[in-house]
Amino acid sequence: MMKKLLAIFCLIFLWNYIVYSQDNRVFNPDLNWLTIEEARNVPPDSVFHLTLKKEKLSGEELPEEIFQYRNLKSLSLRGTKITTLDEKIVNFTQLTFLDLGRNRLPVFPVIICRFQFLETLVLHRNSLNYIPAAVENLQHLKHLDLWETPVMNLPEEMEKLPELEYVDMRGINMNPETQEQLKKRFPQVKLELDPPCNCFR
């Protein structure tokens, strides 16, 4: 009985570790991430990396006070339950890292494509099922995280992105043909894919 309980405990621990490590793999621990509460204690111009992942927002509204941090380079809205993006977010003209993972986005927020310096875009665990052609405006995009989204393909416009290095499409069921097509179209990009399946035959 004890052996069974120990085995169950180990499986639960391993599962939590895998999920946690997957969900936090894009955060750079060397950055000085601030919460809203911490950001209030420093001059707005000195806030460069802000996380709202402990906040529970609704719809598209973001706390008005965050828009004073115009020097933001990194913004995490992970797990805040947003369904779209407030248009004021374009005020963050220096943004290079945007984490929208684990939200309720039904479509890709096209407003993101106005961040001309964006290098890393995290969209995992959202309901969006396509990437718009406007993504070609993200000329500095290097890393795109689509883990466990319904996105089955990447637009032709992404082939023109000169700095694209990495796209995470794990957790997306694809047949071998679809995976091979993606690899041929993006030969210089590291595509993270699960083993192919025959689920669409």
Phi, psi and omega in degrees: 000316180297323180295320179295316179297319179295320179295317178298316179299317180296320179295317179297316180298316181297317179299314179297323179295316181297312181297316182296315182293323176297317187285344182243013187290339184266353179281134176265111183293345181281345179281150180271080180288132178243144170275171178302317181299317180290323182296333180294341185266002180230159178301138182306325182290346181260008178265114183246335185225107187241135177237132176248020189293347175270350180277147174247103183264179177220140178062235184249352187287129174251153179304128184304327186293339183289341184284357175278347182270073189285350180263011182303133172253333181226133178223127176246121174245026184300132174067023181266001175071022179288152179249345174201177183252137174297133183296339179294347182297341179292350175295339180275073188288344182262007187297128176245344183223125179225121180249112177244021184296154175057046176242200184236038181286118180278337179219162177292122179290106185299336180302335178302328185290001177266358178274092189290343180256004185298129180248325182233127179232120182250120182231013187298152178058042169243170184269359182299143185237009175205160175249126185287160180298334181297351178299341179297344177286344180275072188291346179252008182295127180247320186232129178231123182252109179244019183309129178056044169246167177279007182296120183256346184209165178241139184291156179302327182300333180291337179295342182269355182288114189289337186250004183296125183241329193212131174226122180264112178238029176290154181080008178247121182285119179227146174278166184302322182297316180297317180296318181295321178298317179297318180296323179289324181286332182235064185294334183266000184256137174279109179263120175270114184229146171285162175305138183295157178232172177253031189290345183248012178273000000 
